[in-house]
Amino acid sequence: MFTKNFLYWTSTNTLSTSIFKTFANTSQGASNVGGLLTNYNHNTSSYYTNSTQGSYVDVGFGNTAPTSDDYKLEDSNACDTPTLTFISNGYPSINTYPYVRNVTTTYANNSGSDVTIKEIGLVSKSGTANSKQNNMLITRTVLDTPIVVPNGSQIAVTVSLEI
Amino acid sequence: MGKICLNGEEYGNEVVANPQGSPTETLSTIQIGATVYELPSGGDGGGGDMNIKIYSMVGSARNVITENVSYEIL
């Protein structure tokens, strides 16, 4: 489900205002939550760094039904329960037609037991991934069928936006 | 609101006026699926210089943005 952040994100007359909701449920301007849509950049190492612009796919463990008012995953791996280890962030791939934007983030399960992912979200960020003030949730999907990541395995999760 | 009535005869399906409208103003809303009529203005013995046109708005162009999630266990 697209959050209200997504609509604000595409609206040029709101980009400079403090209207986006961060993981902390506070309002921020675009420069603090991932930058302008037309000046979007991506860093493969942005998960742990204070990159001024970037995106990643967050995974979580809550299963409350999504709403457009959601501002973070219910139980975020990045901020709430760091269970899976970030491995890499892929560059977005874009097709010309249909217009598709893919973001893939890979995690490892080194927790010692199987981990079940129940929710997935696309995040735009300008700080570290665990900074609640600098992360903005754009989409949130609660999985109909949770994903079990076996201990010792990696998982590559992709969120695709298509027009 | 009733059916279109011309010279005492009813035509088509039920139509609905916009809330702010009145019987002498434009009907801006018509039920989806209703037949569209264009009625002649005036007429012998009619009710004056009436020019009634009813248009049915049945849809609009739309783009759809979709979000898909996929994964691969490595």
gemmi code that builds the backbone of each chain (N, CA, C; Angstrom):
import gemmi

chains = {
    "A": [
        ("MET", (0.840, -1.186, 0.000), (0.000, 0.000, 0.000), (0.885, 1.249, 0.000)),
        ("PHE", (0.523, 2.193, -0.861), (1.232, 3.462, -0.853), (0.798, 4.278, 0.361)),
        ("THR", (1.756, 4.896, 0.985), (1.431, 5.741, 2.119), (1.173, 7.165, 1.640)),
        ("LYS", (0.670, 7.974, 2.528), (0.465, 9.383, 2.183), (1.798, 10.056, 1.857)),
        ("ASN", (2.862, 9.547, 2.468), (4.183, 10.082, 2.141), (4.458, 10.023, 0.646)),
        ("PHE", (3.996, 8.943, 0.007), (4.253, 8.788, -1.419), (3.608, 9.927, -2.205)),
        ("LEU", (2.374, 10.231, -1.884), (1.697, 11.303, -2.612), (2.384, 12.641, -2.363)),
        ("TYR", (2.773, 12.891, -1.114), (3.491, 14.133, -0.833), (4.809, 14.171, -1.602)),
        ("TRP", (5.419, 13.010, -1.718), (6.718, 12.896, -2.372), (6.647, 13.304, -3.837)),
        ("THR", (5.483, 13.045, -4.460), (5.346, 13.353, -5.886), (4.808, 14.754, -6.116)),
        ("SER", (4.561, 15.479, -5.053), (3.913, 16.771, -5.180), (4.946, 17.873, -4.967)),
        ("THR", (5.287, 18.556, -6.033), (6.395, 19.493, -5.961), (6.129, 20.656, -5.016)),
        ("ASN", (4.869, 21.006, -4.835), (4.600, 22.165, -3.984), (4.653, 21.830, -2.498)),
        ("THR", (4.907, 20.560, -2.173), (5.040, 20.223, -0.759), (6.447, 19.763, -0.405)),
        ("LEU", (7.332, 19.721, -1.408), (8.636, 19.135, -1.154), (9.461, 19.922, -0.146)),
        ("SER", (9.247, 21.203, -0.068), (10.056, 22.008, 0.836), (9.398, 22.198, 2.194)),
        ("THR", (8.223, 21.637, 2.356), (7.535, 21.825, 3.628), (7.751, 20.632, 4.542)),
        ("SER", (7.473, 20.829, 5.804), (7.651, 19.755, 6.779), (6.391, 18.915, 6.849)),
        ("ILE", (6.159, 18.145, 5.818), (4.902, 17.424, 5.753), (5.106, 15.914, 5.738)),
        ("PHE", (6.301, 15.462, 5.372), (6.539, 14.029, 5.343), (6.620, 13.483, 6.769)),
        ("LYS", (6.075, 12.306, 6.957), (6.131, 11.670, 8.268), (7.325, 10.719, 8.329)),
        ("THR", (8.166, 10.929, 9.311), (9.321, 10.063, 9.485), (8.950, 8.842, 10.313)),
        ("PHE", (9.946, 7.946, 10.482), (9.736, 6.782, 11.341), (9.349, 7.194, 12.771)),
        ("ALA", (9.740, 8.387, 13.155), (9.427, 8.863, 14.501), (8.071, 9.547, 14.573)),
        ("ASN", (7.315, 9.509, 13.465), (6.005, 10.160, 13.393), (6.118, 11.665, 13.599)),
        ("THR", (7.191, 12.222, 13.098), (7.358, 13.663, 13.109), (7.453, 14.149, 11.678)),
        ("SER", (7.139, 15.398, 11.479), (7.150, 15.962, 10.133), (8.530, 16.492, 9.783)),
        ("GLN", (8.931, 16.232, 8.544), (10.221, 16.696, 8.057), (10.065, 17.187, 6.633)),
        ("GLY", (10.951, 18.069, 6.205), (11.045, 18.459, 4.813), (11.747, 17.379, 4.010)),
        ("ALA", (11.635, 17.485, 2.711), (12.171, 16.446, 1.843), (13.670, 16.249, 2.011)),
        ("SER", (14.387, 17.333, 2.269), (15.844, 17.227, 2.346), (16.277, 16.344, 3.514)),
        ("ASN", (15.397, 16.164, 4.503), (15.745, 15.355, 5.665), (15.255, 13.923, 5.570)),
        ("VAL", (14.542, 13.611, 4.511), (14.005, 12.253, 4.400), (14.245, 11.661, 3.019)),
        ("GLY", (15.279, 12.110, 2.318), (15.631, 11.429, 1.078), (15.766, 12.291, -0.144)),
        ("GLY", (15.500, 13.565, -0.045), (15.749, 14.444, -1.173), (14.604, 14.520, -2.162)),
        ("LEU", (14.833, 15.268, -3.208), (13.807, 15.518, -4.199), (13.660, 14.329, -5.138)),
        ("LEU", (12.460, 14.117, -5.589), (12.189, 13.018, -6.502), (12.974, 13.180, -7.798)),
        ("THR", (13.126, 14.406, -8.255), (13.801, 14.632, -9.525), (15.310, 14.669, -9.381)),
        ("ASN", (15.804, 14.604, -8.188), (17.246, 14.643, -7.961), (17.649, 13.454, -7.105)),
        ("TYR", (17.077, 12.323, -7.448), (17.239, 11.170, -6.598), (18.563, 10.473, -6.876)),
        ("ASN", (19.209, 10.075, -5.809), (20.503, 9.399, -5.927), (20.452, 8.147, -5.068)),
        ("HIS", (21.374, 7.295, -5.293), (21.341, 6.041, -4.568), (22.763, 5.620, -4.238)),
        ("ASN", (22.939, 5.159, -3.022), (24.256, 4.692, -2.608), (24.145, 3.267, -2.115)),
        ("THR", (25.022, 2.412, -2.606), (24.932, 1.003, -2.216), (25.219, 0.826, -0.735)),
        ("SER", (25.958, 1.736, -0.157), (26.304, 1.595, 1.262), (25.475, 2.494, 2.163)),
        ("SER", (24.373, 2.998, 1.617), (23.650, 4.053, 2.336), (22.946, 3.554, 3.590)),
        ("TYR", (22.825, 2.267, 3.741), (22.073, 1.754, 4.888), (22.687, 2.210, 6.207)),
        ("TYR", (24.000, 2.167, 6.272), (24.661, 2.490, 7.540), (25.253, 3.897, 7.562)),
        ("THR", (25.093, 4.625, 6.493), (25.752, 5.924, 6.413), (24.742, 7.061, 6.397)),
        ("ASN", (25.244, 8.239, 6.649), (24.399, 9.420, 6.612), (24.358, 9.982, 5.205)),
        ("SER", (24.085, 9.126, 4.261), (23.952, 9.583, 2.888), (22.832, 10.603, 2.802)),
        ("THR", (23.059, 11.636, 2.031), (22.028, 12.659, 1.931), (20.803, 12.145, 1.196)),
        ("GLN", (20.987, 11.183, 0.319), (19.854, 10.648, -0.423), (20.040, 9.150, -0.581)),
        ("GLY", (18.957, 8.433, -0.590), (19.064, 6.996, -0.798), (17.756, 6.298, -0.506)),
        ("SER", (17.744, 5.009, -0.758), (16.546, 4.237, -0.471), (16.949, 2.817, -0.120)),
        ("TYR", (16.076, 2.126, 0.543), (16.300, 0.719, 0.830), (14.958, 0.056, 1.104)),
        ("VAL", (14.980, -1.248, 1.110), (13.778, -2.011, 1.435), (13.898, -2.475, 2.880)),
        ("ASP", (12.952, -2.048, 3.696), (12.929, -2.465, 5.091), (12.037, -3.702, 5.223)),
        ("VAL", (12.389, -4.572, 6.137), (11.543, -5.731, 6.429), (11.131, -5.649, 7.895)),
        ("GLY", (10.034, -6.314, 8.208), (9.544, -6.227, 9.573), (8.768, -7.457, 9.972)),
        ("PHE", (8.280, -7.402, 11.187), (7.721, -8.604, 11.806), (6.320, -8.381, 12.364)),
        ("GLY", (5.705, -7.270, 12.005), (4.333, -7.001, 12.420), (3.364, -7.354, 11.302)),
        ("ASN", (2.138, -7.639, 11.662), (1.154, -8.011, 10.638), (-0.153, -7.238, 10.753)),
        ("THR", (-0.124, -6.092, 11.409), (-1.305, -5.238, 11.419), (-1.586, -4.743, 10.004)),
        ("ALA", (-2.837, -4.745, 9.617), (-3.200, -4.345, 8.260), (-2.662, -2.949, 7.941)),
        ("PRO", (-2.127, -2.752, 6.741), (-1.557, -1.447, 6.403), (-2.625, -0.382, 6.196)),
        ("THR", (-2.242, 0.851, 6.452), (-3.088, 1.999, 6.131), (-2.215, 3.060, 5.482)),
        ("SER", (-2.851, 4.003, 4.823), (-2.080, 5.054, 4.156), (-1.442, 6.010, 5.164)),
        ("ASP", (-1.822, 5.927, 6.404), (-1.225, 6.769, 7.444), (0.013, 6.136, 8.071)),
        ("ASP", (0.346, 4.927, 7.680), (1.522, 4.278, 8.262), (2.777, 5.109, 7.987)),
        ("TYR", (3.586, 5.273, 8.998), (4.805, 6.059, 8.833), (6.063, 5.208, 9.045)),
        ("LYS", (5.897, 3.976, 9.453), (6.992, 3.027, 9.565), (6.403, 1.630, 9.538)),
        ("LEU", (7.263, 0.626, 9.366), (6.785, -0.727, 9.538), (6.412, -0.917, 11.008)),
        ("GLU", (5.494, -1.809, 11.251), (5.023, -1.988, 12.629), (6.167, -2.413, 13.542)),
        ("ASP", (6.963, -3.364, 13.072), (8.111, -3.840, 13.848), (9.304, -3.909, 12.894)),
        ("SER", (9.946, -2.764, 12.723), (10.966, -2.584, 11.697), (12.283, -3.267, 12.070)),
        ("ASN", (12.856, -3.969, 11.087), (14.176, -4.555, 11.285), (15.225, -3.454, 11.442)),
        ("ALA", (15.016, -2.334, 10.794), (15.996, -1.252, 10.846), (15.993, -0.553, 12.197)),
        ("CYS", (14.803, -0.335, 12.751), (14.705, 0.536, 13.923), (14.240, -0.149, 15.197)),
        ("ASP", (13.431, -1.178, 15.069), (12.803, -1.750, 16.258), (13.458, -3.055, 16.713)),
        ("THR", (13.549, -3.994, 15.812), (14.065, -5.315, 16.161), (15.104, -5.737, 15.123)),
        ("PRO", (16.329, -5.269, 15.261), (17.363, -5.609, 14.260), (17.749, -7.079, 14.326)),
        ("THR", (17.067, -7.874, 13.536), (17.239, -9.327, 13.562), (18.045, -9.810, 12.375)),
        ("LEU", (17.742, -9.255, 11.191), (18.472, -9.616, 9.986), (19.577, -8.592, 9.737)),
        ("THR", (20.691, -9.068, 9.174), (21.853, -8.215, 8.945), (21.849, -7.675, 7.522)),
        ("PHE", (21.962, -6.368, 7.398), (22.026, -5.748, 6.079), (23.281, -6.218, 5.342)),
        ("ILE", (23.123, -6.624, 4.084), (24.248, -7.065, 3.270), (24.553, -6.068, 2.161)),
        ("SER", (23.534, -5.723, 1.384), (23.794, -4.824, 0.248), (22.489, -4.184, -0.210)),
        ("ASN", (22.651, -3.127, -0.935), (21.528, -2.399, -1.496), (21.772, -2.253, -2.988)),
        ("GLY", (20.858, -2.722, -3.805), (21.054, -2.630, -5.243), (20.676, -1.271, -5.774)),
        ("TYR", (21.237, -0.909, -6.899), (20.835, 0.314, -7.558), (19.440, 0.125, -8.137)),
        ("PRO", (18.607, 1.156, -8.096), (17.295, 1.027, -8.725), (17.448, 0.770, -10.219)),
        ("SER", (16.661, -0.120, -10.746), (16.635, -0.352, -12.186), (15.331, 0.201, -12.731)),
        ("ILE", (15.438, 0.835, -13.880), (14.280, 1.525, -14.435), (14.118, 1.122, -15.894)),
        ("ASN", (12.939, 0.697, -16.249), (12.612, 0.434, -17.641), (11.914, 1.649, -18.223)),
        ("THR", (12.003, 1.770, -19.558), (11.348, 2.908, -20.180), (9.850, 2.668, -20.345)),
        ("TYR", (9.466, 1.415, -20.663), (8.044, 1.119, -20.768), (7.813, -0.364, -20.539)),
        ("PRO", (6.961, -0.765, -19.634), (6.336, 0.136, -18.661), (7.377, 0.717, -17.716)),
        ("TYR", (7.062, 1.866, -17.150), (8.015, 2.531, -16.274), (8.039, 1.796, -14.936)),
        ("VAL", (9.180, 1.187, -14.661), (9.305, 0.381, -13.450), (10.520, 0.850, -12.677)),
        ("ARG", (10.355, 0.988, -11.386), (11.484, 1.308, -10.531), (11.609, 0.188, -9.508)),
        ("ASN", (12.742, -0.472, -9.528), (12.996, -1.566, -8.603), (14.067, -1.169, -7.598)),
        ("VAL", (13.830, -1.505, -6.355), (14.864, -1.359, -5.332), (14.982, -2.704, -4.617)),
        ("THR", (16.201, -3.231, -4.570), (16.430, -4.532, -3.935), (17.414, -4.384, -2.792)),
        ("THR", (17.052, -4.912, -1.649), (17.943, -4.933, -0.493), (18.109, -6.380, -0.039)),
        ("THR", (19.345, -6.721, 0.280), (19.652, -8.095, 0.674), (20.046, -8.137, 2.145)),
        ("TYR", (19.470, -9.111, 2.828), (19.754, -9.313, 4.257), (20.246, -10.750, 4.476)),
        ("ALA", (20.990, -10.918, 5.551), (21.429, -12.255, 5.966), (20.797, -12.599, 7.298)),
        ("ASN", (20.471, -13.862, 7.432), (19.964, -14.338, 8.719), (21.080, -15.076, 9.447)),
        ("ASN", (21.730, -14.364, 10.328), (22.771, -14.957, 11.169), (22.317, -15.014, 12.626)),
        ("SER", (21.010, -15.066, 12.811), (20.455, -14.953, 14.164), (20.562, -16.246, 14.960)),
        ("GLY", (20.786, -17.357, 14.274), (20.829, -18.639, 14.968), (19.536, -19.422, 14.886)),
        ("SER", (18.491, -18.798, 14.327), (17.234, -19.517, 14.143), (16.503, -18.925, 12.937)),
        ("ASP", (15.485, -19.604, 12.480), (14.720, -19.093, 11.351), (14.038, -17.769, 11.727)),
        ("VAL", (13.904, -16.909, 10.741), (13.259, -15.610, 10.952), (12.090, -15.485, 9.979)),
        ("THR", (10.967, -15.021, 10.473), (9.772, -14.878, 9.633), (9.492, -13.406, 9.369)),
        ("ILE", (9.529, -13.053, 8.083), (9.230, -11.677, 7.662), (7.740, -11.582, 7.369)),
        ("LYS", (7.093, -10.579, 7.957), (5.648, -10.425, 7.779), (5.265, -9.141, 7.052)),
        ("GLU", (6.178, -8.197, 6.980), (5.855, -6.918, 6.341), (7.095, -6.380, 5.645)),
        ("ILE", (6.864, -5.628, 4.573), (7.954, -5.100, 3.753), (7.617, -3.664, 3.371)),
        ("GLY", (8.616, -2.792, 3.397), (8.366, -1.401, 3.056), (9.506, -0.784, 2.275)),
        ("LEU", (9.160, 0.138, 1.390), (10.168, 0.912, 0.669), (10.402, 2.215, 1.429)),
        ("VAL", (11.658, 2.512, 1.656), (12.016, 3.641, 2.505), (12.936, 4.602, 1.746)),
        ("SER", (12.656, 5.868, 1.880), (13.563, 6.907, 1.409), (14.243, 7.506, 2.632)),
        ("LYS", (15.547, 7.726, 2.550), (16.290, 8.096, 3.745), (17.355, 9.143, 3.457)),
        ("SER", (17.742, 9.839, 4.508), (18.877, 10.748, 4.387), (19.860, 10.549, 5.530)),
        ("GLY", (19.512, 9.720, 6.495), (20.430, 9.402, 7.581), (20.686, 7.911, 7.598)),
        ("THR", (21.182, 7.402, 8.690), (21.351, 5.963, 8.789), (19.983, 5.289, 8.825)),
        ("ALA", (19.971, 4.005, 8.458), (18.692, 3.313, 8.351), (18.006, 3.187, 9.704)),
        ("ASN", (18.777, 3.228, 10.790), (18.154, 3.100, 12.104), (17.868, 4.448, 12.746)),
        ("SER", (17.984, 5.508, 11.959), (17.639, 6.837, 12.455), (16.162, 7.100, 12.196)),
        ("LYS", (15.387, 7.152, 13.221), (13.955, 7.326, 13.025), (13.611, 8.704, 12.458)),
        ("GLN", (14.490, 9.654, 12.705), (14.197, 11.009, 12.259), (14.446, 11.209, 10.773)),
        ("ASN", (15.187, 10.329, 10.158), (15.633, 10.567, 8.786), (15.182, 9.490, 7.806)),
        ("ASN", (14.164, 8.750, 8.174), (13.639, 7.712, 7.291), (12.164, 7.955, 7.035)),
        ("MET", (11.768, 7.752, 5.787), (10.388, 8.001, 5.396), (9.850, 6.775, 4.670)),
        ("LEU", (8.785, 6.221, 5.199), (8.171, 5.039, 4.594), (7.289, 5.446, 3.420)),
        ("ILE", (7.536, 4.844, 2.265), (6.778, 5.183, 1.058), (5.692, 4.147, 0.769)),
        ("THR", (6.034, 2.875, 1.003), (5.036, 1.817, 0.813), (5.121, 0.851, 1.986)),
        ("ARG", (4.018, 0.184, 2.255), (4.029, -0.874, 3.264), (3.135, -2.015, 2.792)),
        ("THR", (3.695, -3.190, 2.783), (2.951, -4.385, 2.385), (3.009, -5.391, 3.514)),
        ("VAL", (1.848, -5.830, 3.957), (1.775, -6.943, 4.903), (1.541, -8.206, 4.079)),
        ("LEU", (2.431, -9.147, 4.224), (2.421, -10.321, 3.353), (1.256, -11.244, 3.683)),
        ("ASP", (0.578, -11.693, 2.642), (-0.462, -12.702, 2.843), (0.158, -13.996, 3.369)),
        ("THR", (1.327, -14.296, 2.837), (2.060, -15.476, 3.288), (3.424, -15.021, 3.785)),
        ("PRO", (3.656, -15.047, 5.070), (4.959, -14.613, 5.595), (6.106, -15.416, 4.980)),
        ("ILE", (7.267, -14.780, 4.939), (8.462, -15.405, 4.363), (9.336, -15.921, 5.505)),
        ("VAL", (9.679, -17.171, 5.417), (10.585, -17.748, 6.405), (12.001, -17.752, 5.822)),
        ("VAL", (12.888, -17.067, 6.508), (14.292, -17.033, 6.085), (15.065, -18.008, 6.968)),
        ("PRO", (15.530, -19.101, 6.399), (16.241, -20.087, 7.225), (17.518, -19.505, 7.816)),
        ("ASN", (17.855, -19.987, 8.977), (19.106, -19.567, 9.597), (20.282, -19.882, 8.664)),
        ("GLY", (21.163, -18.895, 8.496), (22.312, -19.078, 7.623), (22.069, -18.689, 6.178)),
        ("SER", (20.850, -18.306, 5.842), (20.522, -17.926, 4.464), (20.494, -16.410, 4.309)),
        ("GLN", (20.478, -15.994, 3.056), (20.267, -14.591, 2.732), (18.962, -14.460, 1.966)),
        ("ILE", (18.418, -13.260, 2.016), (17.196, -12.991, 1.261), (17.342, -11.646, 0.565)),
        ("ALA", (17.009, -11.632, -0.718), (16.983, -10.393, -1.489), (15.529, -9.994, -1.676)),
        ("VAL", (15.159, -8.835, -1.163), (13.766, -8.374, -1.209), (13.684, -7.181, -2.156)),
        ("THR", (12.717, -7.247, -3.067), (12.573, -6.194, -4.074), (11.198, -5.553, -3.981)),
        ("VAL", (11.181, -4.235, -4.002), (9.930, -3.496, -4.145), (9.960, -2.812, -5.506)),
        ("SER", (8.942, -3.067, -6.300), (8.838, -2.502, -7.647), (7.670, -1.535, -7.709)),
        ("LEU", (7.929, -0.368, -8.218), (6.862, 0.587, -8.497), (6.721, 0.681, -10.003)),
        ("GLU", (5.521, 0.492, -10.482), (5.295, 0.449, -11.936), (4.147, 1.359, -12.318)),
        ("ILE", (4.348, 2.091, -13.396), (3.283, 2.923, -13.972), (2.945, 2.374, -15.353)),
    ],
    "B": [
        ("MET", (-34.926, 11.499, -8.645), (-35.575, 12.747, -9.060), (-36.660, 12.510, -10.101)),
        ("GLY", (-36.704, 11.364, -10.693), (-37.720, 11.107, -11.712), (-37.122, 10.940, -13.092)),
        ("LYS", (-37.995, 10.808, -14.088), (-37.511, 10.609, -15.454), (-37.647, 11.897, -16.252)),
        ("ILE", (-36.902, 11.920, -17.332), (-37.043, 13.057, -18.232), (-38.457, 13.043, -18.821)),
        ("CYS", (-39.068, 14.206, -18.799), (-40.457, 14.291, -19.254), (-40.560, 15.337, -20.358)),
        ("LEU", (-41.071, 14.947, -21.498), (-41.246, 15.878, -22.603), (-42.650, 15.680, -23.165)),
        ("ASN", (-43.401, 16.784, -23.169), (-44.777, 16.726, -23.667), (-45.575, 15.615, -22.994)),
        ("GLY", (-45.353, 15.488, -21.716), (-46.153, 14.544, -20.956), (-45.672, 13.115, -21.018)),
        ("GLU", (-44.664, 12.853, -21.811), (-44.156, 11.488, -21.929), (-42.844, 11.363, -21.151)),
        ("GLU", (-42.685, 10.259, -20.460), (-41.448, 10.011, -19.731), (-40.478, 9.231, -20.603)),
        ("TYR", (-39.218, 9.574, -20.481), (-38.185, 8.937, -21.293), (-37.039, 8.447, -20.398)),
        ("GLY", (-36.427, 7.371, -20.830), (-35.171, 6.929, -20.240), (-35.299, 6.464, -18.805)),
        ("ASN", (-34.154, 6.463, -18.162), (-34.066, 5.976, -16.794), (-34.149, 7.133, -15.804)),
        ("GLU", (-34.161, 6.776, -14.557), (-34.171, 7.784, -13.510), (-32.909, 8.645, -13.598)),
        ("VAL", (-33.082, 9.922, -13.423), (-31.934, 10.818, -13.382), (-31.903, 11.514, -12.034)),
        ("VAL", (-30.720, 11.971, -11.672), (-30.537, 12.605, -10.368), (-29.903, 13.966, -10.570)),
        ("ALA", (-30.481, 14.985, -9.988), (-29.911, 16.323, -10.098), (-28.829, 16.512, -9.052)),
        ("ASN", (-27.904, 17.414, -9.350), (-26.923, 17.733, -8.327), (-27.620, 18.425, -7.159)),
        ("PRO", (-27.065, 18.269, -5.964), (-27.780, 18.768, -4.779), (-28.087, 20.253, -4.838)),
        ("GLN", (-27.194, 21.002, -5.452), (-27.413, 22.445, -5.458), (-28.306, 22.881, -6.609)),
        ("GLY", (-28.721, 21.943, -7.422), (-29.517, 22.289, -8.583), (-30.979, 22.507, -8.235)),
        ("SER", (-31.691, 22.968, -9.201), (-33.130, 23.116, -9.049), (-33.749, 22.660, -10.359)),
        ("PRO", (-35.029, 22.463, -10.409), (-35.657, 21.944, -11.628), (-35.428, 22.801, -12.851)),
        ("THR", (-35.102, 24.053, -12.668), (-34.918, 24.906, -13.835), (-33.444, 25.070, -14.187)),
        ("GLU", (-32.573, 24.386, -13.464), (-31.143, 24.519, -13.742), (-30.591, 23.231, -14.340)),
        ("THR", (-29.316, 23.272, -14.594), (-28.696, 22.143, -15.274), (-28.666, 20.910, -14.392)),
        ("LEU", (-29.032, 19.824, -14.954), (-28.835, 18.548, -14.281), (-27.398, 18.123, -14.553)),
        ("SER", (-26.594, 18.093, -13.544), (-25.189, 17.798, -13.789), (-24.839, 16.355, -13.491)),
        ("THR", (-25.746, 15.627, -12.921), (-25.445, 14.244, -12.597), (-26.519, 13.340, -13.173)),
        ("ILE", (-26.117, 12.264, -13.759), (-27.077, 11.309, -14.291), (-26.617, 9.928, -13.888)),
        ("GLN", (-27.510, 9.083, -13.630), (-27.126, 7.751, -13.201), (-26.337, 7.046, -14.304)),
        ("ILE", (-25.305, 6.347, -13.864), (-24.503, 5.582, -14.812), (-25.388, 4.544, -15.486)),
        ("GLY", (-25.261, 4.508, -16.790), (-26.056, 3.540, -17.531), (-27.333, 4.118, -18.086)),
        ("ALA", (-27.634, 5.358, -17.710), (-28.851, 5.971, -18.212), (-28.693, 6.325, -19.684)),
        ("THR", (-29.776, 6.287, -20.395), (-29.763, 6.666, -21.797), (-29.562, 8.172, -21.924)),
        ("VAL", (-28.791, 8.593, -22.911), (-28.510, 10.010, -23.103), (-29.443, 10.560, -24.175)),
        ("TYR", (-30.098, 11.635, -23.853), (-31.004, 12.266, -24.797), (-30.550, 13.685, -25.073)),
        ("GLU", (-30.743, 14.131, -26.280), (-30.612, 15.555, -26.574), (-31.966, 16.009, -27.101)),
        ("LEU", (-32.575, 16.888, -26.349), (-33.935, 17.275, -26.674), (-33.924, 18.587, -27.438)),
        ("PRO", (-34.843, 18.749, -28.369), (-34.893, 19.990, -29.149), (-35.340, 21.154, -28.282)),
        ("SER", (-34.855, 22.335, -28.629), (-35.260, 23.512, -27.870), (-36.642, 23.972, -28.318)),
        ("GLY", (-37.289, 24.649, -27.419), (-38.589, 25.229, -27.734), (-39.618, 24.182, -28.155)),
        ("GLY", (-40.383, 24.509, -29.157), (-41.388, 23.576, -29.652), (-42.765, 24.209, -29.616)),
        ("ASP", (-43.589, 23.768, -30.521), (-44.934, 24.317, -30.589), (-45.709, 23.978, -29.325)),
        ("GLY", (-46.211, 24.996, -28.702), (-47.032, 24.761, -27.540), (-46.256, 24.319, -26.328)),
        ("GLY", (-44.956, 24.412, -26.446), (-44.120, 23.958, -25.345), (-44.029, 24.984, -24.252)),
        ("GLY", (-43.121, 24.726, -23.396), (-43.003, 25.586, -22.228), (-42.004, 26.697, -22.412)),
        ("GLY", (-41.943, 27.286, -23.570), (-41.033, 28.404, -23.753), (-39.742, 27.957, -24.390)),
        ("ASP", (-38.698, 28.783, -24.214), (-37.430, 28.534, -24.905), (-36.559, 27.613, -24.068)),
        ("MET", (-36.952, 26.397, -23.987), (-36.166, 25.425, -23.226), (-35.122, 24.792, -24.137)),
        ("ASN", (-33.947, 24.642, -23.620), (-32.886, 23.936, -24.347), (-32.283, 22.932, -23.379)),
        ("ILE", (-32.730, 21.734, -23.490), (-32.338, 20.729, -22.512), (-31.347, 19.762, -23.152)),
        ("LYS", (-30.199, 19.668, -22.570), (-29.224, 18.681, -23.014), (-28.745, 17.902, -21.796)),
        ("ILE", (-28.719, 16.640, -21.954), (-28.269, 15.788, -20.857), (-27.084, 14.978, -21.345)),
        ("TYR", (-26.023, 15.070, -20.615), (-24.826, 14.319, -20.955), (-24.507, 13.355, -19.826)),
        ("SER", (-24.097, 12.220, -20.216), (-23.744, 11.208, -19.222), (-22.229, 11.109, -19.132)),
        ("MET", (-21.696, 11.310, -17.935), (-20.256, 11.141, -17.713), (-20.056, 9.751, -17.111)),
        ("VAL", (-19.456, 8.907, -17.881), (-19.394, 7.511, -17.458), (-17.979, 7.079, -17.073)),
        ("GLY", (-17.000, 7.947, -17.129), (-15.658, 7.499, -16.753), (-14.641, 8.565, -17.035)),
        ("SER", (-13.418, 8.290, -16.642), (-12.326, 9.213, -16.889), (-11.058, 8.408, -17.106)),
        ("ALA", (-10.102, 9.028, -17.790), (-8.837, 8.344, -18.057), (-8.070, 8.175, -16.754)),
        ("ARG", (-7.374, 7.094, -16.619), (-6.701, 6.808, -15.367), (-5.367, 6.127, -15.622)),
        ("ASN", (-4.347, 6.539, -14.896), (-3.115, 5.764, -14.839), (-3.122, 5.007, -13.524)),
        ("VAL", (-2.547, 3.867, -13.554), (-2.505, 3.060, -12.346), (-1.058, 2.867, -11.929)),
        ("ILE", (-0.759, 3.200, -10.706), (0.560, 2.945, -10.157), (0.463, 1.724, -9.262)),
        ("THR", (1.286, 0.765, -9.529), (1.233, -0.454, -8.720), (2.511, -0.636, -7.950)),
        ("GLU", (2.371, -1.337, -6.849), (3.511, -1.671, -6.001), (3.552, -3.189, -5.897)),
        ("ASN", (4.673, -3.745, -6.225), (4.816, -5.196, -6.146), (6.018, -5.545, -5.283)),
        ("VAL", (5.884, -6.607, -4.552), (6.957, -7.078, -3.677), (7.353, -8.478, -4.103)),
        ("SER", (8.636, -8.705, -4.195), (9.126, -10.030, -4.522), (10.371, -10.304, -3.686)),
        ("TYR", (10.776, -11.571, -3.668), (11.948, -11.909, -2.875), (12.614, -13.154, -3.421)),
        ("GLU", (13.833, -13.338, -3.037), (14.572, -14.545, -3.418), (15.443, -14.963, -2.253)),
        ("ILE", (15.307, -16.203, -1.850), (16.176, -16.759, -0.815), (17.488, -17.166, -1.475)),
        ("LEU", (18.588, -16.684, -0.950), (19.892, -16.925, -1.584), (20.672, -17.995, -0.818)),
    ],
}
model = gemmi.Model(1)
for chain_id, residues in chains.items():
    chain = gemmi.Chain(chain_id)
    for i, (resn, *xyz) in enumerate(residues, 1):
        res = gemmi.Residue()
        res.name, res.seqid = resn, gemmi.SeqId(i, " ")
        for name, pos in zip(("N", "CA", "C"), xyz):
            atom = gemmi.Atom()
            atom.name, atom.element = name, gemmi.Element(name[0])
            atom.pos, atom.b_iso = gemmi.Position(*pos), 0.0
            res.add_atom(atom)
        chain.add_residue(res)
    model.add_chain(chain)
structure = gemmi.Structure()
structure.add_model(model)
structure.setup_entities()
